[in-house]
């Protein structure tokens, strides 16, 4: 199933919100009329979406890496890809 307009707007916001000169919360409310918590839920759902990766691969892959780092941090470890060689 193709991305809906809202999903594309979510990815567009995530890619460029800091260029707007406002806080992320203000940008999200102005463009989507949802709370930042709801925006993050929508964004989290897009991370696993193949169509989202096709639409904006850099943002989706960055979000996947960040999610993986958070998961590893809760376990008190770090993924092999982040470890420095000795």
LUMKEFI-691102 format. One line per 2 residues: their letters; for each residue x, y, z negated of N, C-alpha, C, O. Coordinates in Angstrom, 3 decimals. Atoms other than C-alpha are relative to their C-alpha. Last residue first. Example, Ala and Ser with C-alpha at 12.3 -4.5 7.8 and 13.67 -1.06 7.14 Angstrom:
! LUMKEFI-691102
SA	-0.820:-1.190:0.060:13.670:-1.060:-7.140:-0.770:1.090:-0.730:-0.261:2.198:-0.899; 0.890:-1.190:0.000:12.300:-4.500:-7.800:0.900:1.200:0.000:1.936:1.181:-0.665
This chain:
! LUMKEFI-691102
XX	-1.011:-0.151:1.052:40.833:-1.679:-20.156:1.362:0.167:0.582:2.337:0.308:-0.157; -1.020:1.044:0.003:38.187:-1.075:-17.518:1.052:0.280:-1.063:1.318:1.436:-1.394
XX	-1.260:-0.474:-0.568:35.328:1.210:-18.552:1.010:-1.146:-0.012:1.042:-1.935:-0.957; -1.184:0.228:0.834:31.918:-0.308:-19.060:1.250:0.480:0.712:1.388:0.339:1.927
XX	-0.395:-1.242:0.685:28.979:1.285:-17.265:1.278:-0.167:-0.835:1.810:0.815:-1.353; -0.308:-1.025:-1.002:28.429:-1.480:-14.651:0.471:1.293:-0.643:1.127:2.097:0.020
XX	-1.343:0.220:-0.540:28.687:-4.138:-17.370:0.392:1.089:0.988:1.570:1.435:1.086; -0.085:0.896:-1.142:25.612:-2.724:-19.068:1.428:-0.094:0.535:2.224:0.831:0.373
XX	0.062:-0.725:-1.262:26.029:-1.131:-22.481:0.157:-0.973:1.146:0.868:-1.970:1.020; -1.019:0.438:-0.954:25.315:-2.495:-25.923:-0.053:0.920:1.212:-0.840:1.866:1.253
XX	-1.318:-0.291:0.554:23.388:-1.529:-29.049:1.130:-0.458:0.891:2.219:-0.751:0.396; -0.602:1.256:0.439:20.193:-3.272:-27.936:1.386:0.218:-0.605:2.000:-0.723:-1.107
XX	0.820:0.492:1.109:18.310:0.029:-27.788:0.532:-1.327:-0.536:0.264:-1.691:-1.682; -0.290:-0.779:1.200:21.195:1.407:-25.749:-0.835:-0.479:-1.183:-0.358:-0.476:-2.318
XX	-1.249:0.494:0.569:20.834:-1.385:-23.193:0.322:0.726:-1.295:0.801:0.105:-2.244; 0.242:1.361:0.495:17.203:-0.502:-22.602:1.248:-0.567:-0.660:1.172:-1.160:-1.736
XX	0.789:-0.106:1.232:18.013:3.200:-22.341:-0.265:-1.370:-0.599:-0.194:-1.539:-1.816; -0.886:-0.500:1.063:20.789:2.481:-19.832:-0.743:0.121:-1.332:-0.205:-0.222:-2.385
XX	-0.869:1.099:0.411:18.410:0.345:-17.741:0.938:0.430:-1.124:1.155:-0.326:-2.071; 0.818:0.944:0.763:15.797:3.096:-17.668:0.859:-1.151:-0.521:0.722:-1.571:-1.670
XX	0.258:-0.620:1.298:18.419:5.631:-16.601:-0.821:-0.930:-0.885:-0.559:-1.042:-2.082; -1.243:0.054:0.782:19.614:3.325:-13.829:-0.208:0.581:-1.388:0.287:0.033:-2.373
XX	-0.227:1.398:0.384:16.042:2.812:-12.617:1.265:-0.134:-0.838:1.282:-0.857:-1.834; 0.922:0.317:1.096:15.390:6.559:-12.677:0.166:-1.438:-0.469:0.058:-1.714:-1.664
XX	-0.495:-0.716:1.177:18.495:7.204:-10.579:-0.873:-0.314:-1.213:-0.367:-0.537:-2.313; -1.160:0.749:0.497:17.380:4.483:-8.139:0.607:0.666:-1.233:1.060:-0.021:-2.149
XX	0.459:1.265:0.568:13.953:6.094:-7.778:1.169:-0.802:-0.564:1.054:-1.366:-1.652; 0.709:-0.247:1.256:15.364:9.594:-7.312:-0.390:-1.315:-0.661:-0.179:-1.490:-1.861
XX	-0.929:-0.540:0.987:17.908:8.557:-4.709:-0.664:0.210:-1.350:-0.106:-0.158:-2.384; -0.857:1.010:0.612:15.540:6.259:-2.793:0.938:0.547:-1.073:1.208:-0.152:-2.050
XX	-1.098:-0.763:0.602:12.847:8.887:-2.181:0.955:-0.948:-0.732:0.887:-1.065:-1.956; 0.268:-1.439:-0.103:10.061:7.662:0.122:1.164:0.830:-0.535:1.581:1.795:0.105
XX	-0.135:-0.365:-1.415:11.445:4.126:0.590:-0.159:1.516:0.160:0.570:2.143:0.929; -1.428:0.062:-0.326:11.963:3.781:-3.152:0.246:0.362:1.458:1.256:0.989:1.780
XX	-0.636:-1.169:0.620:8.419:4.994:-3.784:1.486:0.021:0.321:2.056:1.082:0.579; 0.301:-1.143:-0.870:7.118:2.439:-1.285:0.616:1.287:-0.556:1.035:2.163:0.200
XX	-0.869:0.051:-1.189:8.913:-0.323:-3.226:-0.241:1.191:0.927:0.707:1.719:1.509; 0.758:-0.015:-1.249:7.207:0.646:-6.497:0.944:0.061:1.203:1.751:0.983:1.322
XX	0.022:1.365:-0.521:9.079:-0.368:-9.656:-0.680:-0.100:1.368:-0.799:-1.196:1.916; -1.366:0.525:0.002:10.069:3.189:-10.587:0.055:-1.397:0.607:1.041:-1.744:1.259
XX	-0.588:-0.093:-1.339:6.654:4.492:-9.543:1.383:-0.626:0.083:1.840:-0.969:1.173; 0.649:0.952:-0.891:4.933:3.276:-12.688:0.604:-0.002:1.393:0.585:-1.023:2.081
XX	-0.424:1.340:0.390:7.433:5.111:-14.852:-0.619:-1.076:0.870:0.028:-2.079:1.171; -1.368:0.151:-0.485:6.741:8.325:-12.940:0.530:-1.395:-0.319:1.169:-2.025:0.524
XX	0.094:0.146:-1.455:3.015:8.016:-13.564:1.378:-0.268:0.600:1.530:-1.126:1.469; 0.639:1.290:-0.254:3.610:7.421:-17.263:-0.088:-0.264:1.500:0.216:-1.363:1.964
XX	-1.014:1.025:0.239:6.077:10.328:-17.369:-0.556:-1.406:0.185:0.166:-2.299:0.629; -0.950:-0.052:-1.110:3.475:12.584:-15.758:1.061:-1.093:-0.153:1.391:-1.790:0.806
XX	0.672:0.700:-1.109:0.919:11.477:-18.356:0.903:-0.042:1.226:0.962:-1.055:1.923; 0.081:1.423:0.361:3.326:12.461:-21.168:-0.658:-0.805:1.128:-0.186:-1.890:1.469
XX	-1.305:0.579:-0.287:4.125:15.768:-19.419:0.007:-1.490:-0.334:0.661:-2.275:0.352; -1.013:-0.202:1.032:0.445:16.607:-19.445:1.319:-0.636:0.419:1.365:-1.449:1.342
XX	-0.025:1.076:0.987:-1.580:16.757:-16.248:1.067:0.334:-1.036:1.918:1.195:-0.812; 1.033:-0.224:1.011:-2.591:19.575:-13.905:-0.159:-1.187:-0.940:-1.272:-1.589:-1.280
XX	0.839:1.198:0.143:-0.454:18.171:-11.092:-1.177:0.171:-0.950:-2.134:-0.601:-0.908; 0.162:0.757:-1.250:1.373:21.204:-9.692:-0.959:-1.170:-0.107:-1.672:-1.472:0.850
XX	0.393:-0.841:-1.125:1.033:23.798:-12.452:-0.301:-0.825:1.251:-1.257:-0.536:1.969; 1.361:-0.501:0.214:1.036:21.338:-15.351:-0.489:0.821:1.184:-1.657:0.729:1.561
XX	0.930:1.135:-0.073:4.077:19.498:-14.011:-1.435:0.482:-0.157:-2.312:0.073:0.604; 0.071:0.414:-1.407:5.990:22.732:-13.351:-1.021:-1.125:0.162:-1.831:-1.104:1.089
XX	0.737:-1.022:-0.756:5.178:24.081:-16.815:-0.170:-0.388:1.462:-1.239:-0.194:2.041; 1.397:0.050:0.421:6.252:20.857:-18.538:-0.839:0.992:0.788:-1.937:0.658:1.233
XX	0.604:1.140:-0.687:9.472:20.755:-16.533:-1.488:-0.104:-0.332:-2.307:-0.409:0.534; -0.209:1.281:0.664:10.339:24.208:-17.785:-0.704:-1.102:0.785:-1.621:-0.843:1.564
XX	0.900:0.193:1.138:10.398:27.042:-15.301:0.340:-1.319:-0.669:1.134:-2.105:-0.153; -0.256:-1.035:0.995:13.079:28.312:-12.925:-0.922:-0.066:-1.204:-0.857:0.786:-2.091
XX	1.151:-0.884:0.126:11.674:26.319:-9.997:0.224:1.136:-0.994:-0.438:2.170:-0.907; -0.215:-1.110:-0.930:15.015:24.728:-9.112:-1.089:1.060:-0.119:-0.927:2.180:0.364
XX	-0.887:-0.995:0.623:14.774:22.566:-12.243:0.278:1.186:0.911:0.724:2.230:0.436; 0.694:-0.862:0.967:11.716:20.727:-10.868:0.897:1.101:-0.563:0.411:2.200:-0.828
XX	-0.344:-1.425:-0.104:13.480:19.478:-7.719:-0.559:0.902:-1.087:-0.522:2.121:-0.917; -1.185:-0.325:-0.788:13.685:15.684:-7.472:0.423:1.455:-0.161:1.615:1.760:-0.114
XX	-1.165:0.568:0.673:11.267:14.861:-10.282:1.295:0.359:0.724:2.340:0.506:0.090; -0.255:-0.764:1.222:8.708:17.262:-8.834:1.269:-0.512:-0.666:2.122:0.276:-1.075
XX	-0.522:-1.308:-0.409:8.999:15.652:-5.395:0.323:0.866:-1.215:1.351:1.543:-1.240; -1.399:0.194:-0.397:8.597:12.187:-6.922:0.641:1.316:0.440:1.815:1.558:0.162
XX	-0.755:0.374:1.206:5.422:13.243:-8.736:1.480:-0.156:0.347:2.341:0.367:-0.361; -0.214:-1.241:0.754:4.151:15.016:-5.587:0.808:-0.286:-1.268:1.688:0.495:-1.629
XX	-1.042:-0.760:-0.697:4.652:11.825:-3.562:0.316:1.300:-0.734:1.475:1.706:-0.811; -1.268:0.693:0.230:2.703:9.847:-6.150:1.152:0.728:0.685:2.243:0.840:0.125
XX	-0.423:-0.258:1.380:-0.130:12.414:-6.089:1.354:-0.636:-0.290:2.205:-0.013:-0.926; -0.551:-1.356:0.070:-0.331:12.244:-2.275:0.517:0.318:-1.400:1.578:0.925:-1.543
XX	1.013:-1.042:-0.111:-0.826:8.487:-2.325:0.683:1.360:-0.151:1.858:1.442:-0.507; 0.091:-0.940:1.127:2.027:6.123:-1.630:-1.120:1.001:0.240:-1.318:1.468:1.361
XX	-0.795:-1.220:-0.117:1.355:3.424:0.946:-0.197:0.890:-1.227:-1.194:0.781:-1.941; 0.838:-1.178:0.000:0.000:0.000:0.000:0.886:1.247:0.000:1.856:1.321:-0.755
